[in-house]
Structure formats: structure tokens, C-alpha cells
Amino acid sequence: MNDIMLYSLITLVALGCIAAILLYFIAQKFKVYEDPRIDDVVDLLPGANCGGCGFAGCRALAEAIVKDENLEGKSCPPGGNATMEQIAAVLGFAATITEPQIAVVRCNGSFENAPKKIDYDAVGSCYFAHTLFAGEGGCPNGCLGCGDCIKSCQFDAIFMSKETGLPVVKDNCVACSACVKACPRGIIELRNRGKKERRIFVSCVNTEKGAPAKKNCAVACIGCGKCVKSCSFEAITLNKNLAYIDYAKCKLCRKCATECPTGAIRELNFPPRKEPKETVAETAEA
């Protein structure tokens, strides 16, 4: 009986050794080499895994950088240029500087500008509401106000204004584009922050013709084209009854804003306009 147990034990040990040797050679055969520089890059990234860089997460971005041996076309919105410069220094690559961006809400259909025609009382999701109706104010392209963009933000950089019923982007926005993807109506867009944080854009995405657009929202773009004619830099285009300002071409002269008959063009962080001398003189005389 003892001999049987001994032979069984020896057999099991021998099988275990053979299996270990086979597994070792198999592991060596199919071993995947991972460049240690990937971990170095991951350590420098913020770890937000927001997807703003266009990759699945921070590690995917790091793998792409090391694999391509350059930083061209790659950026980390939360980390900014400072992070990319650190990565370039560690890897010995040339750093690429990108223009800082921020999310902007291209809708001004507030409670005042687009009064409610109906009350929505269902699932609090913009995607769900988008499949059901045009919106409480009647605009088929306007903000639905359910806050999907706010829920998607990992940086607490956007909130819903109780006064207007519209989302407001805060200065700590890192341009990760999560809110852009979350909006089913394409209202939120990433634009360059601009000099002194000054930005000008058409705060409307409605492609309806002038009359129905104005009926639903007092500050809707009506596609009149006056802004296009006023721009000396060819920065404004008109497509499907909707004007669009190209921030790469715009010189922030603001001529278009004064020409817009509905006030659809929004100006952010600009100083107050100076009143014409005639107006100032008339006020003083009065």
C-alpha cells in the first residue's frame, strides 16, 4: 500500500514538473513585450481616462505615443501643454503645443427667450427626451435641459443655471469633450479659449427657416446672412439657414454681433462697447 502511494506521489511530481516546463516554454513563445516607457508616460498623465484625447484612456494614449515615437496629433486636454512637454522631455520627442480650448453652449433658448409651451414630466434624460418631442420651448434643435452634459463631466466644470435653464461652462473646463458627446443635439462645442478668454460665436444651432425659428426663440439665428456680409475675414459661413463663426479665422472684431438682428451672436469676456459720441453728447445736454 505504501509503495502505491509513493509511486503515485512520484508520478504527480513528475507530471507537475513536465507541465511547468511546458508552460514556461509556451509563455516564452507567446510572451508579449511591453515597452517600459509606457508606464513612464502613464505616470505623467492625469489618470482621468476621460477620452478627450481620442483614445480609450490614459494608457491607450501612452501606448500610442510610445508606438508612434512622436507626439504629433496627440494631446491630453486635462493635462494641457505642460503635461505634453513633460512627456516630450522624458521620451526625447519634440513637444507639440496646442491651443487651449473650452466648451461653449451654442444655445441661448432661456426661459425668457424661449418660453415654455408644454411641461415635460418624464425620464430626466436628454437622449430620451430628444426621441419624444421638440422641447418645452418648441425648438427642435434647442437645449432640452435634462443635464446629460452635467452628468458626464468628471471635473465639475458645468452646471445648470436656475435662472435660464441652460448649462453654464465654468473656467475650470479642461475640454475633455465628454459633454460634447453627451449632448444629443450637438449644442456643445469645443472652441479655442481665445486671447484674454474672449470668444464670439453664434449661440444657436437651429436650422429652421427664419419665421419658425424666431417663433420658438427670440434670439434664434434666422439665416439672414448679415453677419456673413459684415465679416472682412471670411470667418462666417451660412449653411442650412444657420450662420457659423470659424474661431480659427475670427479676429474678434465683433462687427458681426452688431449686425445680427436677433442677437444670436454671443460675445464673452469683452469690455463694454463705447457709446457713439453723438449719443454721449445728447445725454450730457439732456
GUPALO-875520 format. One line per field, with one value per residue (C-alpha): residue number from 1; chain; x, y, z; residue in three letters. Coordinates in steps of 0.1 Angstrom, whole numbers, plus 5000, padded with zeros to 4 digits. Layout:
REM GUPALO-875520
resi c(NUM; ...);
chain c(A; ...);
u c(X; ...);
v c(Y; ...);
w c(Z; ...);
resn c(ala; ...);
***
This chain:
REM GUPALO-875520
resi c(1; 2; 3; 4; 5; 6; 7; 8; 9; 10; 11; 12; 13; 14; 15; 16; 17; 18; 19; 20; 21; 22; 23; 24; 25; 26; 27; 28; 29; 30; 31; 32; 33; 34; 35; 36; 37; 38; 39; 40; 41; 42; 43; 44; 45; 46; 47; 48; 49; 50; 51; 52; 53; 54; 55; 56; 57; 58; 59; 60; 61; 62; 63; 64; 65; 66; 67; 68; 69; 70; 71; 72; 73; 74; 75; 76; 77; 78; 79; 80; 81; 82; 83; 84; 85; 86; 87; 88; 89; 90; 91; 92; 93; 94; 95; 96; 97; 98; 99; 100; 101; 102; 103; 104; 105; 106; 107; 108; 109; 110; 111; 112; 113; 114; 115; 116; 117; 118; 119; 120; 121; 122; 123; 124; 125; 126; 127; 128; 129; 130; 131; 132; 133; 134; 135; 136; 137; 138; 139; 140; 141; 142; 143; 144; 145; 146; 147; 148; 149; 150; 151; 152; 153; 154; 155; 156; 157; 158; 159; 160; 161; 162; 163; 164; 165; 166; 167; 168; 169; 170; 171; 172; 173; 174; 175; 176; 177; 178; 179; 180; 181; 182; 183; 184; 185; 186; 187; 188; 189; 190; 191; 192; 193; 194; 195; 196; 197; 198; 199; 200; 201; 202; 203; 204; 205; 206; 207; 208; 209; 210; 211; 212; 213; 214; 215; 216; 217; 218; 219; 220; 221; 222; 223; 224; 225; 226; 227; 228; 229; 230; 231; 232; 233; 234; 235; 236; 237; 238; 239; 240; 241; 242; 243; 244; 245; 246; 247; 248; 249; 250; 251; 252; 253; 254; 255; 256; 257; 258; 259; 260; 261; 262; 263; 264; 265; 266; 267; 268; 269; 270; 271; 272; 273; 274; 275; 276; 277; 278; 279; 280; 281; 282; 283; 284; 285; 286);
chain c(A; A; A; A; A; A; A; A; A; A; A; A; A; A; A; A; A; A; A; A; A; A; A; A; A; A; A; A; A; A; A; A; A; A; A; A; A; A; A; A; A; A; A; A; A; A; A; A; A; A; A; A; A; A; A; A; A; A; A; A; A; A; A; A; A; A; A; A; A; A; A; A; A; A; A; A; A; A; A; A; A; A; A; A; A; A; A; A; A; A; A; A; A; A; A; A; A; A; A; A; A; A; A; A; A; A; A; A; A; A; A; A; A; A; A; A; A; A; A; A; A; A; A; A; A; A; A; A; A; A; A; A; A; A; A; A; A; A; A; A; A; A; A; A; A; A; A; A; A; A; A; A; A; A; A; A; A; A; A; A; A; A; A; A; A; A; A; A; A; A; A; A; A; A; A; A; A; A; A; A; A; A; A; A; A; A; A; A; A; A; A; A; A; A; A; A; A; A; A; A; A; A; A; A; A; A; A; A; A; A; A; A; A; A; A; A; A; A; A; A; A; A; A; A; A; A; A; A; A; A; A; A; A; A; A; A; A; A; A; A; A; A; A; A; A; A; A; A; A; A; A; A; A; A; A; A; A; A; A; A; A; A; A; A; A; A; A; A; A; A; A; A; A; A; A; A; A; A; A; A; A; A; A; A; A; A);
u c(5000; 5029; 5046; 5014; 5012; 5049; 5046; 5015; 5034; 5064; 5041; 5023; 5056; 5069; 5037; 5039; 5075; 5067; 5037; 5058; 5085; 5059; 5041; 5075; 5083; 5048; 5050; 5083; 5070; 5039; 5054; 5043; 5069; 5057; 5079; 5087; 5084; 5046; 5045; 5066; 5042; 5011; 5027; 5028; 4992; 4965; 4947; 4912; 4906; 4881; 4887; 4893; 4925; 4906; 4918; 4901; 4920; 4953; 4971; 4959; 4972; 5006; 5008; 5001; 5027; 5055; 5045; 5045; 5077; 5062; 5036; 5021; 4984; 4982; 4972; 4959; 4932; 4931; 4969; 4974; 5006; 5026; 5019; 5028; 5061; 5070; 5063; 5084; 5113; 5111; 5109; 5132; 5105; 5096; 5068; 5037; 5019; 4981; 4958; 4938; 4902; 4869; 4834; 4808; 4770; 4756; 4720; 4705; 4670; 4665; 4632; 4629; 4640; 4621; 4591; 4577; 4548; 4545; 4558; 4580; 4575; 4592; 4627; 4653; 4675; 4682; 4686; 4652; 4635; 4651; 4633; 4600; 4595; 4610; 4614; 4594; 4600; 4592; 4627; 4636; 4673; 4675; 4687; 4664; 4676; 4678; 4715; 4731; 4761; 4765; 4763; 4790; 4815; 4842; 4856; 4826; 4831; 4795; 4762; 4726; 4715; 4683; 4677; 4680; 4675; 4707; 4740; 4769; 4805; 4830; 4865; 4880; 4867; 4896; 4880; 4877; 4847; 4826; 4798; 4800; 4795; 4767; 4745; 4721; 4716; 4752; 4747; 4780; 4812; 4849; 4864; 4897; 4897; 4909; 4931; 4921; 4894; 4874; 4851; 4824; 4801; 4766; 4747; 4722; 4721; 4686; 4684; 4648; 4638; 4636; 4599; 4595; 4629; 4620; 4586; 4602; 4631; 4635; 4673; 4674; 4696; 4673; 4698; 4696; 4733; 4740; 4769; 4785; 4785; 4799; 4829; 4861; 4880; 4857; 4853; 4815; 4796; 4759; 4746; 4710; 4697; 4724; 4755; 4787; 4818; 4852; 4872; 4905; 4897; 4878; 4897; 4873; 4864; 4827; 4812; 4790; 4774; 4762; 4748; 4728; 4691; 4681; 4712; 4721; 4758; 4772; 4802; 4821; 4845; 4847; 4848; 4816; 4811; 4818; 4787; 4788; 4800; 4767; 4747; 4771; 4768; 4730; 4728; 4750; 4728; 4697);
v c(5000; 5024; 5016; 5026; 5059; 5065; 5057; 5080; 5108; 5104; 5104; 5135; 5154; 5143; 5154; 5187; 5193; 5184; 5207; 5235; 5231; 5231; 5262; 5280; 5274; 5283; 5315; 5324; 5316; 5338; 5365; 5400; 5426; 5459; 5489; 5502; 5537; 5533; 5532; 5563; 5581; 5568; 5582; 5617; 5617; 5629; 5595; 5609; 5584; 5609; 5600; 5637; 5627; 5605; 5572; 5548; 5561; 5574; 5540; 5538; 5573; 5564; 5532; 5552; 5578; 5553; 5532; 5561; 5576; 5611; 5634; 5647; 5649; 5638; 5658; 5655; 5681; 5677; 5678; 5706; 5716; 5713; 5675; 5670; 5689; 5667; 5636; 5650; 5656; 5621; 5604; 5628; 5638; 5672; 5688; 5699; 5729; 5730; 5760; 5757; 5750; 5752; 5740; 5765; 5761; 5771; 5777; 5808; 5795; 5805; 5807; 5843; 5838; 5806; 5804; 5770; 5758; 5725; 5708; 5677; 5653; 5620; 5604; 5631; 5623; 5645; 5614; 5601; 5635; 5640; 5610; 5622; 5658; 5691; 5706; 5726; 5758; 5743; 5745; 5711; 5719; 5737; 5726; 5701; 5710; 5675; 5678; 5649; 5671; 5678; 5642; 5634; 5659; 5644; 5678; 5697; 5722; 5726; 5733; 5741; 5777; 5780; 5815; 5805; 5767; 5763; 5747; 5770; 5761; 5772; 5783; 5750; 5732; 5710; 5705; 5667; 5667; 5644; 5670; 5674; 5637; 5636; 5662; 5645; 5678; 5689; 5721; 5720; 5726; 5729; 5762; 5780; 5799; 5829; 5859; 5871; 5844; 5864; 5843; 5851; 5825; 5820; 5808; 5788; 5755; 5758; 5751; 5761; 5790; 5825; 5826; 5793; 5797; 5832; 5820; 5794; 5815; 5853; 5851; 5824; 5827; 5834; 5828; 5864; 5865; 5900; 5887; 5870; 5902; 5922; 5899; 5911; 5879; 5853; 5837; 5833; 5809; 5803; 5767; 5755; 5788; 5788; 5810; 5796; 5815; 5798; 5806; 5799; 5828; 5851; 5883; 5892; 5925; 5920; 5937; 5907; 5910; 5945; 5934; 5904; 5915; 5889; 5889; 5853; 5861; 5858; 5878; 5865; 5884; 5915; 5950; 5971; 5988; 6025; 6046; 6068; 6104; 6118; 6097; 6107; 6144; 6142; 6126; 6153; 6181; 6165);
w c(5000; 5009; 4975; 4956; 4974; 4968; 4931; 4929; 4945; 4922; 4892; 4903; 4909; 4875; 4858; 4876; 4866; 4829; 4830; 4845; 4818; 4790; 4804; 4807; 4770; 4760; 4780; 4764; 4729; 4733; 4756; 4747; 4752; 4766; 4764; 4799; 4787; 4785; 4823; 4825; 4803; 4822; 4854; 4839; 4826; 4850; 4850; 4842; 4815; 4800; 4764; 4754; 4737; 4713; 4729; 4752; 4782; 4795; 4790; 4754; 4747; 4763; 4742; 4710; 4719; 4725; 4695; 4671; 4685; 4683; 4698; 4666; 4666; 4703; 4733; 4768; 4774; 4812; 4815; 4789; 4772; 4805; 4806; 4770; 4775; 4804; 4783; 4754; 4778; 4792; 4758; 4740; 4715; 4701; 4721; 4702; 4716; 4711; 4716; 4749; 4744; 4763; 4758; 4748; 4748; 4715; 4726; 4742; 4745; 4781; 4799; 4788; 4752; 4746; 4770; 4777; 4756; 4774; 4806; 4802; 4831; 4823; 4824; 4831; 4802; 4771; 4749; 4760; 4756; 4722; 4709; 4722; 4713; 4701; 4735; 4760; 4741; 4707; 4692; 4676; 4680; 4713; 4747; 4765; 4799; 4814; 4822; 4804; 4799; 4836; 4845; 4820; 4834; 4857; 4866; 4879; 4851; 4840; 4859; 4851; 4857; 4876; 4861; 4824; 4824; 4803; 4811; 4820; 4815; 4842; 4837; 4851; 4819; 4805; 4771; 4776; 4752; 4775; 4775; 4737; 4732; 4759; 4741; 4716; 4698; 4692; 4711; 4730; 4710; 4718; 4708; 4714; 4747; 4728; 4739; 4773; 4773; 4748; 4725; 4700; 4684; 4671; 4701; 4681; 4662; 4648; 4611; 4606; 4584; 4599; 4608; 4627; 4643; 4656; 4667; 4691; 4703; 4703; 4698; 4672; 4641; 4612; 4584; 4571; 4562; 4575; 4597; 4567; 4547; 4576; 4582; 4564; 4573; 4557; 4591; 4589; 4567; 4562; 4558; 4561; 4575; 4602; 4605; 4619; 4630; 4624; 4655; 4636; 4612; 4635; 4646; 4674; 4657; 4668; 4637; 4631; 4666; 4659; 4625; 4639; 4641; 4667; 4690; 4682; 4682; 4717; 4730; 4761; 4783; 4761; 4776; 4773; 4740; 4738; 4731; 4700; 4706; 4694; 4719; 4748; 4739; 4737; 4771; 4786; 4771; 4784);
resn c(met; asn; asp; ile; met; leu; tyr; ser; leu; ile; thr; leu; val; ala; leu; gly; cys; ile; ala; ala; ile; leu; leu; tyr; phe; ile; ala; gln; lys; phe; lys; val; tyr; glu; asp; pro; arg; ile; asp; asp; val; val; asp; leu; leu; pro; gly; ala; asn; cys; gly; gly; cys; gly; phe; ala; gly; cys; arg; ala; leu; ala; glu; ala; ile; val; lys; asp; glu; asn; leu; glu; gly; lys; ser; cys; pro; pro; gly; gly; asn; ala; thr; met; glu; gln; ile; ala; ala; val; leu; gly; phe; ala; ala; thr; ile; thr; glu; pro; gln; ile; ala; val; val; arg; cys; asn; gly; ser; phe; glu; asn; ala; pro; lys; lys; ile; asp; tyr; asp; ala; val; gly; ser; cys; tyr; phe; ala; his; thr; leu; phe; ala; gly; glu; gly; gly; cys; pro; asn; gly; cys; leu; gly; cys; gly; asp; cys; ile; lys; ser; cys; gln; phe; asp; ala; ile; phe; met; ser; lys; glu; thr; gly; leu; pro; val; val; lys; asp; asn; cys; val; ala; cys; ser; ala; cys; val; lys; ala; cys; pro; arg; gly; ile; ile; glu; leu; arg; asn; arg; gly; lys; lys; glu; arg; arg; ile; phe; val; ser; cys; val; asn; thr; glu; lys; gly; ala; pro; ala; lys; lys; asn; cys; ala; val; ala; cys; ile; gly; cys; gly; lys; cys; val; lys; ser; cys; ser; phe; glu; ala; ile; thr; leu; asn; lys; asn; leu; ala; tyr; ile; asp; tyr; ala; lys; cys; lys; leu; cys; arg; lys; cys; ala; thr; glu; cys; pro; thr; gly; ala; ile; arg; glu; leu; asn; phe; pro; pro; arg; lys; glu; pro; lys; glu; thr; val; ala; glu; thr; ala; glu; ala);
***
